[in-house]
Amino acid sequence: MSSKSLAENKKKGIPVINTKFFLGIGLAIVLVFCGAMIYTGFAKLPTASVAPEDRETLFQVSTIDALMQGVFDGILPISELKKHGDFGIGTFDALEGEMIVLDGKVYQVKADGRVYTVMDNATTPLAMVTHFNSDFSVTTGQPMNFSVFSTEMSARLPSQNMIYAIQMHGTFPQMKVRSIPAQKKPYPTLTDAAKNQSVFTYADTTGTVVGFYLPVFFRGLNVGGYHLHFLSDDWHTGGHILDLEVPAHAIIEYDITPAFEMHLPTSGAFTGVDLSQDLSEELARVES
């Protein structure tokens, strides 16, 4: 409508429709609709389960690079560790054995290959725990070893820049695990300590894989990628996983863990150790 026509209508008392106003309303509706569609698309991605904040936190004691350099003295009692999670992995004072935390109970696999329950007054120099609540699952399409599993399952994650707690129960055609015996002072490096590790290989063993996937930016703090331990259903065998055969149709449960908390030693060897080094190559050899 021309400006002349608008003026004439005003003189005659005819209501004038402001087309710019309605165009603005129309544009706003379109933007809201588009925003809703975009949000709906993002909402299809797995999200962390609704739970109290501390249940969505990975709690870690010390750093992997400190352990690599022989900081083996336990600094946190197991009784305190259990306050921060019911699921996790780690080791014990003097590097004695492998830790598995499952359903709120703490187990120790010693160098003899046997599984022991752990007293609350035991301590840990390195551990990581959370409260496990499954957010999504992935099913394997074919049998795969640890190397293939790590590559394929990493590619199927919603994002490789997030922390995931991982649980997988089943019967595994092959399970290769290790445990390191208690070390004596002066402590060696983890690389040297691992030279005396006990390695066990089990066939058709049924149990639970417990562990975490951590992003690459955790380098120096923890093991990047998949870090997994195993505990058999009969509590007779377990340890740090060196290799395994994951069967086809295995279900891997993932818990997205968006928060991170770290407990650091305030005394002892940790305060003087040089943590500026890049130990990623040495760690890769120890982990495999």
Backbone bond lengths (Angstrom), bond angles and torsions (degrees), N, CA, C in turn:
res aa  C-N    CA-C-N  psi(-1)  N-CA   C-N-CA  omega(-1)  CA-C   N-CA-C  phi
1 M - - - 1.470 - - 1.519 108.75 -
2 S 1.345 117.39 135.36 1.457 121.84 -176.94 1.516 109.71 -74.93
3 S 1.336 116.82 161.60 1.464 121.85 178.40 1.516 111.44 -63.73
4 K 1.396 117.09 -32.85 1.473 121.44 178.57 1.525 109.88 -65.24
5 S 1.342 117.38 -45.21 1.468 122.14 179.49 1.512 111.18 -63.03
6 L 1.336 117.15 -39.34 1.458 121.04 177.95 1.516 111.20 -61.42
7 A 1.325 116.20 -41.78 1.470 120.38 -179.93 1.515 110.99 -64.93
8 E 1.349 116.98 -42.62 1.466 120.87 -179.70 1.527 110.75 -63.60
9 N 1.344 116.71 -41.64 1.468 120.41 179.70 1.525 111.75 -63.78
10 K 1.323 115.45 -37.61 1.466 118.75 178.98 1.516 110.62 -63.29
11 K 1.381 116.52 -41.25 1.465 121.22 179.28 1.519 110.91 -62.81
12 K 1.332 117.43 -37.15 1.466 122.20 -177.60 1.526 112.20 -82.26
13 G 1.357 117.64 -4.30 1.470 120.43 -179.57 1.494 114.19 79.76
14 I 1.323 117.10 14.72 1.476 120.92 179.14 1.528 108.94 -82.61
15 P 1.352 118.85 129.25 1.475 120.81 179.30 1.522 110.84 -58.33
16 V 1.282 115.03 138.18 1.464 121.24 -178.71 1.534 108.78 -104.78
17 I 1.315 117.57 125.41 1.477 122.82 179.39 1.517 108.63 -87.39
18 N 1.311 115.44 122.78 1.476 120.44 178.27 1.526 108.31 -85.66
19 T 1.319 116.35 99.51 1.480 120.74 -176.11 1.523 111.69 -64.55
20 K 1.335 117.92 -31.55 1.475 119.89 -179.96 1.524 110.25 -64.42
21 F 1.369 114.69 -36.53 1.472 118.53 179.33 1.527 111.15 -61.98
22 F 1.361 115.21 -47.27 1.471 119.23 -178.59 1.521 111.92 -69.42
23 L 1.320 116.77 -32.45 1.476 119.05 174.85 1.525 110.04 -63.65
24 G 1.358 115.04 -39.10 1.469 118.78 178.24 1.514 111.64 -64.36
25 I 1.362 116.12 -42.77 1.466 119.84 177.53 1.519 110.72 -61.56
26 G 1.310 116.79 -42.85 1.469 120.90 179.71 1.506 111.47 -61.76
27 L 1.340 116.11 -42.67 1.468 119.85 179.47 1.519 110.79 -64.27
28 A 1.332 116.73 -40.26 1.467 120.12 179.49 1.519 111.31 -62.14
29 I 1.361 115.43 -41.56 1.473 119.10 179.34 1.518 110.68 -62.77
30 V 1.333 116.28 -41.76 1.470 120.19 179.14 1.512 110.66 -62.27
31 L 1.351 117.21 -42.89 1.468 120.61 -179.28 1.521 111.46 -64.48
32 V 1.358 115.84 -41.62 1.464 119.14 178.30 1.525 110.66 -63.69
33 F 1.326 116.93 -42.38 1.464 120.83 179.25 1.522 111.06 -62.42
34 C 1.343 115.75 -45.56 1.471 119.61 179.74 1.522 110.80 -63.34
35 G 1.347 115.63 -40.55 1.459 118.75 178.96 1.510 111.70 -62.67
36 A 1.346 115.27 -40.39 1.467 119.53 178.30 1.518 111.29 -63.36
37 M 1.331 116.78 -39.56 1.463 120.58 179.26 1.517 110.71 -65.51
38 I 1.345 116.53 -42.22 1.471 119.90 179.44 1.519 110.38 -64.09
39 Y 1.358 116.15 -44.65 1.460 119.76 179.56 1.522 111.06 -60.61
40 T 1.341 115.81 -41.52 1.466 120.16 179.29 1.511 110.71 -60.70
41 G 1.344 116.40 -38.38 1.459 119.98 178.27 1.509 111.65 -63.58
42 F 1.366 116.89 -43.79 1.456 119.98 179.05 1.522 111.11 -68.04
43 A 1.342 115.82 -32.78 1.461 119.50 -176.65 1.521 112.20 -65.28
44 K 1.327 117.40 -16.14 1.459 120.43 178.62 1.523 111.77 -73.97
45 L 1.336 118.54 -18.71 1.449 121.60 177.66 1.517 109.40 -71.56
46 P 1.345 119.02 147.46 1.460 120.55 177.27 1.517 110.30 -60.28
47 T 1.309 117.44 141.72 1.453 122.28 176.58 1.510 109.10 -126.35
48 A 1.329 115.49 159.61 1.460 119.61 179.09 1.517 109.56 -61.85
49 S 1.327 116.44 139.68 1.452 120.91 -179.19 1.527 110.36 -63.13
50 V 1.335 115.54 150.41 1.456 120.21 -179.77 1.518 108.07 -73.97
51 A 1.323 116.07 114.81 1.454 121.25 -176.76 1.527 107.76 -158.10
52 P 1.354 117.47 160.87 1.456 118.90 175.54 1.521 110.99 -52.95
53 E 1.335 115.76 149.46 1.462 120.67 -172.54 1.519 113.25 -54.46
54 D 1.355 117.43 -41.68 1.460 119.24 -175.87 1.525 112.13 -71.00
55 R 1.334 117.99 -14.29 1.458 120.65 176.48 1.520 111.75 -83.07
56 E 1.315 117.57 -9.96 1.459 121.72 178.36 1.529 110.82 -109.46
57 T 1.331 116.14 30.40 1.465 122.25 -176.29 1.520 110.96 -119.43
58 L 1.328 117.01 134.07 1.458 121.50 168.66 1.525 107.05 -87.06
59 F 1.304 116.48 116.37 1.466 122.36 179.00 1.523 108.39 -100.50
60 Q 1.322 116.69 124.82 1.467 120.91 -176.27 1.520 111.13 -125.29
61 V 1.330 115.11 140.21 1.460 122.65 175.14 1.521 108.94 -101.46
62 S 1.333 117.41 120.75 1.459 124.91 176.83 1.532 111.97 61.07
63 T 1.344 117.04 -161.66 1.464 121.42 -176.38 1.520 111.06 -131.07
64 I 1.315 116.08 155.94 1.459 120.39 179.81 1.523 111.62 -67.07
65 D 1.332 117.92 -33.86 1.466 119.81 -179.80 1.526 111.45 -69.40
66 A 1.325 117.60 -31.32 1.461 119.76 174.32 1.524 109.78 -66.05
67 L 1.331 116.63 -42.80 1.466 120.12 176.91 1.522 110.40 -63.13
68 M 1.319 117.19 -39.09 1.468 120.83 178.67 1.526 111.79 -56.84
69 Q 1.333 116.27 -30.60 1.464 120.36 -175.96 1.526 113.39 -100.53
70 G 1.333 116.15 16.85 1.452 119.92 171.13 1.514 116.17 91.32
71 V 1.333 117.63 19.27 1.470 120.01 175.34 1.526 107.19 -85.90
72 F 1.334 115.10 85.98 1.458 121.61 -170.67 1.528 114.25 -105.87
73 D 1.325 118.67 -6.38 1.463 119.72 -178.41 1.522 110.33 -68.45
74 G 1.333 116.32 131.86 1.454 120.28 176.98 1.519 110.99 -67.21
75 I 1.329 116.72 138.07 1.467 120.33 -176.82 1.526 113.17 -123.05
76 L 1.322 117.71 -15.91 1.463 120.31 -177.53 1.524 109.40 -128.93
77 P 1.337 118.03 126.67 1.466 119.97 177.79 1.534 111.37 -65.91
78 I 1.305 115.61 149.38 1.463 120.89 178.40 1.528 110.53 -61.43
79 S 1.321 117.08 -33.05 1.472 120.27 178.43 1.526 110.67 -59.20
80 E 1.328 117.51 -36.40 1.464 121.63 178.78 1.519 110.71 -77.42
81 L 1.328 116.59 -38.46 1.469 120.68 179.68 1.521 110.93 -59.33
82 K 1.339 117.22 -40.36 1.469 121.29 -177.13 1.522 112.74 -67.31
83 K 1.322 117.49 -17.72 1.464 120.08 176.44 1.526 111.63 -70.19
84 H 1.332 116.05 -18.44 1.468 120.65 -174.12 1.528 113.31 -104.59
85 G 1.323 117.92 -2.44 1.452 118.66 178.96 1.512 112.95 174.96
86 D 1.330 115.36 160.68 1.464 122.25 179.33 1.524 111.72 -116.04
87 F 1.343 115.51 12.53 1.467 120.77 -172.46 1.528 108.28 -153.73
88 G 1.350 116.57 129.79 1.459 116.89 178.07 1.516 113.79 167.40
89 I 1.335 114.47 -169.77 1.465 122.55 -177.34 1.525 109.64 -144.12
90 G 1.330 115.85 167.47 1.460 120.32 178.37 1.514 110.58 166.62
91 T 1.338 115.08 -154.79 1.461 121.43 176.46 1.525 108.11 -143.92
92 F 1.334 116.28 -173.96 1.462 120.62 -173.78 1.529 111.35 -125.92
93 D 1.325 114.48 173.40 1.465 121.37 -179.91 1.525 110.64 -48.51
94 A 1.336 115.58 135.50 1.462 123.34 -179.36 1.526 112.36 66.89
95 L 1.326 116.77 16.86 1.471 123.10 178.41 1.525 111.93 66.16
96 E 1.332 116.66 29.29 1.467 120.28 -175.09 1.520 111.80 -83.98
97 G 1.327 115.26 91.92 1.452 119.93 172.02 1.511 115.04 88.82
98 E 1.328 113.91 179.66 1.462 122.47 -176.69 1.530 109.83 -109.66
99 M 1.331 115.41 141.54 1.462 121.34 -178.62 1.523 110.82 -102.30
100 I 1.313 115.16 135.67 1.466 122.07 169.12 1.521 107.58 -129.02
101 V 1.324 116.75 125.58 1.466 122.40 175.32 1.518 106.48 -111.31
102 L 1.332 115.93 118.32 1.462 120.73 -176.43 1.525 109.09 -141.77
103 D 1.324 115.74 126.48 1.468 122.17 179.81 1.531 111.41 55.56
104 G 1.324 115.46 36.30 1.458 120.60 175.59 1.511 115.50 82.93
105 K 1.331 117.69 -2.86 1.462 121.26 179.01 1.532 110.10 -105.61
106 V 1.330 115.80 143.14 1.460 121.40 -176.60 1.526 109.13 -107.81
107 Y 1.336 114.95 126.80 1.466 121.57 -178.82 1.527 109.86 -118.57
108 Q 1.337 115.08 148.88 1.455 121.73 178.35 1.532 109.28 -124.14
109 V 1.325 115.71 122.86 1.468 120.65 174.61 1.521 107.20 -100.83
110 K 1.323 115.67 111.72 1.467 120.21 -177.54 1.526 110.86 -87.75
111 A 1.328 115.23 177.60 1.464 120.66 -175.31 1.520 113.02 -67.24
112 D 1.342 118.01 -13.35 1.472 120.17 175.06 1.525 111.29 -82.09
113 G 1.338 116.89 -1.10 1.455 121.04 178.09 1.512 114.60 86.04
114 R 1.321 116.71 -4.51 1.454 120.58 -177.72 1.526 111.23 -89.93
115 V 1.334 114.71 155.73 1.460 121.83 -178.43 1.529 109.24 -102.43
116 Y 1.335 115.67 132.47 1.452 121.88 -179.70 1.530 109.65 -124.48
117 T 1.345 115.98 144.76 1.459 119.34 170.90 1.530 107.82 -78.70
118 V 1.309 116.20 152.57 1.464 121.45 -170.19 1.521 110.65 -112.95
119 M 1.332 115.72 134.70 1.456 121.52 176.60 1.523 110.19 -76.15
120 D 1.316 115.79 153.43 1.454 120.68 -177.90 1.525 113.39 -65.66
121 N 1.333 117.72 -23.06 1.469 119.48 -178.45 1.525 112.92 -86.41
122 A 1.337 117.78 -2.45 1.471 120.36 172.71 1.526 108.22 -66.15
123 T 1.335 116.72 159.47 1.469 120.21 -177.56 1.521 111.23 -128.05
124 T 1.329 115.28 163.00 1.459 121.20 -179.54 1.524 111.28 -130.78
125 P 1.347 116.84 139.60 1.461 120.33 173.33 1.528 112.42 -92.00
126 L 1.344 116.73 -17.97 1.460 121.99 178.94 1.522 108.78 -156.12
127 A 1.316 115.92 125.41 1.462 120.79 177.21 1.517 108.16 -160.05
128 M 1.333 115.47 158.83 1.462 121.37 175.71 1.524 108.48 -142.78
129 V 1.329 116.34 129.20 1.462 120.95 -176.90 1.530 110.06 -138.74
130 T 1.319 114.79 159.10 1.465 122.72 172.66 1.513 107.31 -153.69
131 H 1.329 116.34 174.92 1.468 121.45 171.91 1.524 106.76 -96.30
132 F 1.333 116.40 115.45 1.463 119.68 -172.24 1.523 111.58 -80.49
133 N 1.342 115.23 123.29 1.464 122.81 172.25 1.526 106.55 -137.13
134 S 1.320 117.29 110.96 1.461 120.52 -175.15 1.527 111.54 -63.00
135 D 1.336 115.77 130.08 1.463 122.15 177.69 1.527 112.17 -102.00
136 F 1.326 116.88 -32.46 1.460 120.62 176.54 1.522 108.55 -162.75
137 S 1.324 116.10 167.95 1.464 120.19 -179.90 1.522 110.09 -134.67
138 V 1.323 114.52 156.61 1.464 122.47 177.17 1.519 107.57 -129.59
139 T 1.323 117.36 135.91 1.467 122.33 179.64 1.519 109.80 -107.26
140 T 1.321 115.80 131.68 1.461 119.79 -179.87 1.527 110.24 -73.23
141 G 1.328 116.00 146.14 1.458 120.17 -179.26 1.505 113.74 -97.40
142 Q 1.332 116.02 -15.46 1.463 120.27 -177.46 1.520 108.94 -156.49
143 P 1.345 117.93 162.16 1.465 119.67 175.79 1.528 109.93 -64.15
144 M 1.330 116.77 147.28 1.460 120.12 179.88 1.518 110.41 -155.95
145 N 1.344 115.18 148.20 1.454 119.99 175.27 1.525 109.43 -84.49
146 F 1.334 117.09 -177.51 1.464 120.79 -174.85 1.530 111.40 -62.45
147 S 1.315 116.81 -41.27 1.462 120.58 -178.37 1.525 111.43 -62.09
148 V 1.334 116.03 -48.79 1.469 120.29 179.79 1.524 110.46 -67.02
149 F 1.334 116.06 -41.03 1.458 121.05 177.70 1.529 111.01 -56.61
150 S 1.326 116.49 -47.38 1.469 120.78 -178.40 1.522 111.30 -60.87
151 T 1.330 116.01 -43.51 1.463 119.90 -178.70 1.519 111.94 -68.41
152 E 1.331 116.47 -49.87 1.469 120.54 -175.84 1.522 112.04 -68.54
153 M 1.325 117.13 -43.84 1.457 119.58 -177.93 1.530 112.16 -71.31
154 S 1.322 117.16 -30.09 1.469 119.57 174.94 1.525 109.94 -64.76
155 A 1.337 115.79 -41.19 1.464 120.45 -178.87 1.529 112.08 -66.78
156 R 1.326 117.70 -23.04 1.467 121.05 -177.10 1.527 113.28 -94.65
157 L 1.327 116.90 1.23 1.459 119.79 177.40 1.530 110.63 -72.70
158 P 1.324 118.36 148.47 1.469 120.61 176.06 1.520 111.78 -58.90
159 S 1.332 116.50 -35.04 1.462 122.71 176.60 1.515 108.28 -155.02
160 Q 1.326 117.05 138.99 1.458 120.95 176.85 1.522 111.48 -88.80
161 N 1.316 116.84 7.08 1.460 121.62 179.68 1.522 112.38 -105.87
162 M 1.320 116.51 19.92 1.459 121.69 -179.20 1.523 110.39 -122.35
163 I 1.333 115.62 161.82 1.461 122.92 176.54 1.529 108.20 -93.17
164 Y 1.336 115.53 133.36 1.466 120.41 177.05 1.529 109.21 -130.13
165 A 1.327 116.74 130.89 1.460 120.94 165.04 1.529 106.75 -85.63
166 I 1.334 116.58 142.22 1.467 121.08 -171.29 1.523 110.48 -129.26
167 Q 1.319 115.07 132.96 1.461 120.89 176.22 1.521 109.39 -135.78
168 M 1.319 115.46 133.06 1.467 120.42 -179.94 1.527 108.58 -142.69
169 H 1.310 116.13 120.90 1.465 120.63 178.53 1.523 109.07 -111.05
170 G 1.331 115.65 140.84 1.457 119.43 177.90 1.510 111.78 170.79
171 T 1.320 114.28 -173.42 1.461 121.29 173.93 1.523 107.81 -104.76
172 F 1.317 115.45 122.38 1.456 121.40 -172.88 1.534 109.57 -106.66
173 P 1.338 116.97 122.21 1.471 120.36 -178.76 1.524 112.44 -57.43
174 Q 1.329 116.86 -32.70 1.464 120.99 176.48 1.524 109.35 -143.34
175 M 1.324 115.44 137.23 1.456 121.39 177.09 1.534 107.85 -139.88
176 K 1.334 115.98 114.93 1.462 121.63 179.39 1.521 108.51 -110.87
177 V 1.330 116.12 117.61 1.461 121.21 -175.35 1.522 110.52 -129.32
178 R 1.322 114.59 163.80 1.466 119.33 177.45 1.509 110.50 -137.03
179 S 1.333 114.67 161.02 1.449 122.17 171.61 1.526 107.80 -147.27
180 I 1.321 116.11 142.98 1.465 121.49 -176.85 1.525 108.84 -106.24
181 P 1.334 118.04 135.03 1.468 120.15 179.95 1.524 112.27 -71.41
182 A 1.313 116.25 163.91 1.468 121.54 177.74 1.521 110.11 -59.70
183 Q 1.327 115.58 139.95 1.458 121.70 -178.76 1.532 110.73 -101.51
184 K 1.318 115.10 154.75 1.455 120.99 178.90 1.529 110.10 -109.26
185 K 1.331 115.67 149.21 1.458 120.57 178.58 1.531 110.37 -76.89
186 P 1.320 117.11 147.62 1.468 128.05 -3.33 1.530 110.26 -68.58
187 Y 1.331 115.66 131.43 1.446 120.37 -174.04 1.534 111.87 -66.32
188 P 1.339 115.52 141.28 1.471 119.60 173.81 1.527 109.84 -80.44
189 T 1.308 116.69 179.62 1.469 120.14 171.10 1.526 108.35 -74.46
190 L 1.305 116.47 164.65 1.461 119.99 177.52 1.519 110.57 -63.74
191 T 1.316 117.28 -35.49 1.470 121.16 178.40 1.516 110.68 -58.82
192 D 1.339 116.63 -45.20 1.465 120.15 179.81 1.524 111.41 -71.95
193 A 1.315 117.15 -38.32 1.466 120.26 179.07 1.522 111.18 -62.44
194 A 1.335 116.19 -36.87 1.466 121.13 -178.01 1.522 112.74 -69.29
195 K 1.325 116.97 -15.48 1.470 119.65 177.89 1.528 110.95 -66.38
196 N 1.326 116.58 -20.90 1.467 120.91 179.79 1.527 112.02 -106.90
197 Q 1.319 116.68 19.32 1.462 119.99 -178.59 1.525 111.57 -69.19
198 S 1.303 115.12 152.92 1.463 121.31 173.48 1.525 107.85 -96.45
199 V 1.335 116.30 131.60 1.464 121.75 -178.62 1.526 108.78 -117.42
200 F 1.326 115.65 132.89 1.455 121.45 -178.44 1.530 109.11 -128.94
201 T 1.331 116.24 138.24 1.459 121.36 177.53 1.522 108.87 -121.70
202 Y 1.325 115.44 126.21 1.460 121.22 -177.29 1.520 109.71 -119.30
203 A 1.333 115.50 145.92 1.463 121.36 178.20 1.517 110.21 -110.97
204 D 1.326 115.42 138.56 1.468 122.33 177.13 1.532 111.97 49.37
205 T 1.311 114.67 50.47 1.461 120.41 179.45 1.522 110.02 -97.33
206 T 1.325 115.53 137.33 1.460 121.28 -178.12 1.522 109.61 -105.27
207 G 1.315 115.30 130.88 1.452 118.99 -179.32 1.511 111.91 178.12
208 T 1.333 115.03 -160.48 1.463 121.75 -174.02 1.518 110.80 -122.13
209 V 1.323 114.85 130.64 1.455 121.73 170.97 1.524 107.36 -90.34
210 V 1.321 115.09 128.99 1.463 122.38 -176.81 1.517 108.66 -125.54
211 G 1.323 118.06 133.16 1.461 117.96 177.53 1.506 113.28 173.56
212 F 1.330 114.11 -158.79 1.457 120.73 -174.39 1.522 111.15 -143.18
213 Y 1.323 114.42 153.68 1.459 121.85 163.95 1.519 106.40 -109.87
214 L 1.350 116.07 125.93 1.453 120.81 179.78 1.521 110.23 -122.24
215 P 1.328 118.09 141.28 1.468 121.55 -179.29 1.524 112.07 -65.87
216 V 1.318 115.45 163.08 1.468 120.67 -177.42 1.522 112.09 -63.42
217 F 1.337 117.90 -25.06 1.461 118.60 -178.10 1.527 112.99 -74.19
218 F 1.344 116.97 -0.35 1.463 120.91 172.21 1.526 111.70 -84.67
219 R 1.328 116.93 3.74 1.466 120.65 -178.74 1.529 110.29 -53.10
220 G 1.314 115.79 130.33 1.456 121.38 -177.96 1.514 112.57 94.69
221 L 1.344 116.34 -29.83 1.460 120.25 177.97 1.522 111.57 -92.04
222 N 1.337 115.58 -37.47 1.454 120.22 -176.09 1.523 108.88 -156.12
223 V 1.303 115.93 -177.10 1.464 121.61 179.19 1.521 108.39 -82.00
224 G 1.327 117.67 119.34 1.457 120.42 177.59 1.523 111.16 -73.38
225 G 1.332 116.50 151.10 1.458 120.51 -178.19 1.520 110.83 80.44
226 Y 1.332 116.63 -147.73 1.464 121.62 -176.50 1.525 111.06 -88.29
227 H 1.321 115.72 127.50 1.469 123.67 176.57 1.522 106.24 -127.86
228 L 1.349 116.87 109.07 1.459 121.05 -167.65 1.530 112.41 -128.23
229 H 1.333 115.62 143.56 1.453 123.28 171.65 1.529 108.16 -121.42
230 F 1.342 116.04 167.16 1.462 120.92 -176.50 1.516 110.51 -133.56
231 L 1.338 115.65 143.42 1.459 122.50 173.57 1.520 108.40 -137.66
232 S 1.340 116.61 124.11 1.472 120.09 -179.99 1.520 110.31 -74.21
233 D 1.320 115.45 155.28 1.466 120.86 -178.23 1.525 112.34 -61.77
234 D 1.336 116.07 -30.87 1.470 118.83 -178.83 1.526 112.48 -87.15
235 W 1.344 116.40 1.71 1.469 123.09 178.92 1.530 112.38 61.51
236 H 1.318 116.36 28.27 1.464 120.13 179.82 1.524 112.22 -100.00
237 T 1.318 117.51 -25.61 1.461 120.51 -175.35 1.529 110.55 -138.05
238 G 1.327 114.56 159.79 1.464 119.78 178.09 1.511 110.42 167.97
239 G 1.325 116.11 -171.40 1.451 121.53 177.48 1.516 112.70 143.36
240 H 1.309 114.51 -172.21 1.465 122.83 176.41 1.529 108.43 -77.26
241 I 1.325 117.42 126.41 1.462 120.51 -174.94 1.528 111.06 -77.48
242 L 1.329 115.62 122.16 1.463 122.22 173.21 1.520 110.75 -94.29
243 D 1.328 115.29 -36.97 1.462 121.17 176.71 1.526 107.55 -159.90
244 L 1.304 115.75 160.90 1.457 121.18 177.61 1.518 108.82 -162.88
245 E 1.322 115.21 163.19 1.456 120.06 169.98 1.521 107.71 -112.14
246 V 1.324 114.99 114.15 1.454 120.89 176.91 1.524 107.50 -87.63
247 P 1.320 118.67 123.44 1.470 119.86 -177.34 1.527 111.49 -73.38
248 A 1.320 115.91 162.26 1.462 120.86 172.60 1.519 109.25 -63.19
249 H 1.326 115.79 147.88 1.459 123.97 177.76 1.530 113.16 70.10
250 A 1.333 116.61 15.41 1.465 119.31 173.47 1.532 108.82 -71.25
251 I 1.309 116.62 144.25 1.460 122.09 -178.86 1.525 109.17 -106.74
252 I 1.317 116.32 121.04 1.463 122.13 178.36 1.518 108.21 -104.58
253 E 1.318 116.09 120.43 1.462 121.65 179.13 1.525 109.50 -93.29
254 Y 1.336 115.83 133.41 1.464 121.82 -179.32 1.525 110.63 -118.67
255 D 1.314 115.53 136.45 1.461 122.45 173.92 1.528 107.87 -117.10
256 I 1.338 116.76 109.67 1.461 120.75 176.87 1.527 108.35 -67.46
257 T 1.329 116.19 127.28 1.467 121.44 -174.95 1.521 108.78 -124.87
258 P 1.327 117.83 93.02 1.463 120.79 -169.92 1.522 116.52 -79.44
259 A 1.340 118.10 -13.29 1.468 120.03 -177.68 1.521 110.83 -112.06
260 F 1.330 115.36 155.33 1.463 121.57 -176.42 1.522 109.47 -139.69
261 E 1.330 115.48 132.24 1.474 121.35 177.95 1.523 108.70 -133.30
262 M 1.330 116.22 138.07 1.465 119.84 -177.64 1.526 110.54 -125.57
263 H 1.331 114.65 137.30 1.463 122.31 175.19 1.524 108.03 -109.42
264 L 1.334 116.86 117.31 1.464 121.40 -177.02 1.521 110.98 -108.21
265 P 1.340 117.33 147.48 1.463 120.52 174.93 1.530 110.28 -64.62
266 T 1.311 116.55 147.85 1.466 121.45 176.86 1.521 112.13 -110.81
267 S 1.325 117.17 2.99 1.465 121.65 179.02 1.524 108.10 -154.68
268 G 1.310 115.83 177.09 1.456 120.54 178.02 1.519 113.53 82.42
269 A 1.326 115.18 -162.28 1.468 121.29 -173.25 1.520 112.91 -62.45
270 F 1.338 117.31 -28.72 1.457 120.12 -176.97 1.524 112.37 -58.83
271 T 1.319 117.37 -36.87 1.462 120.80 -173.83 1.530 112.81 -67.34
272 G 1.330 116.87 -20.30 1.462 118.85 -177.55 1.516 114.83 -113.05
273 V 1.334 117.89 -1.79 1.460 120.37 -176.51 1.528 110.64 -75.81
274 D 1.321 116.43 145.48 1.464 122.02 179.96 1.529 109.09 -84.83
275 L 1.324 116.17 108.70 1.461 121.22 -178.64 1.525 112.43 -102.90
276 S 1.323 116.46 17.89 1.468 120.38 -179.55 1.531 112.44 -89.27
277 Q 1.330 116.80 -8.44 1.463 120.43 -176.44 1.530 111.86 -78.75
278 D 1.312 115.73 153.86 1.464 121.53 173.00 1.527 107.79 -94.43
279 L 1.321 116.38 105.85 1.467 122.02 -176.33 1.521 111.91 -106.45
280 S 1.325 117.62 18.40 1.462 121.00 -173.56 1.521 112.38 -62.96
281 E 1.330 118.72 -37.87 1.465 120.61 -179.75 1.522 110.98 -67.86
282 E 1.335 116.13 -43.20 1.469 119.62 177.96 1.521 111.07 -64.15
283 L 1.335 116.59 -39.30 1.464 120.51 179.13 1.528 111.19 -64.23
284 A 1.321 116.39 -40.42 1.468 120.28 179.83 1.532 110.62 -60.71
285 R 1.328 116.29 -38.81 1.473 119.57 179.10 1.528 110.61 -68.86
286 V 1.318 117.40 -40.30 1.466 121.01 -179.67 1.528 110.88 -65.85
287 E 1.339 116.59 -38.85 1.450 120.60 -175.51 1.516 113.40 -73.82
288 S 1.322 116.78 -19.33 1.465 119.52 -177.15 1.520 112.00 -111.51
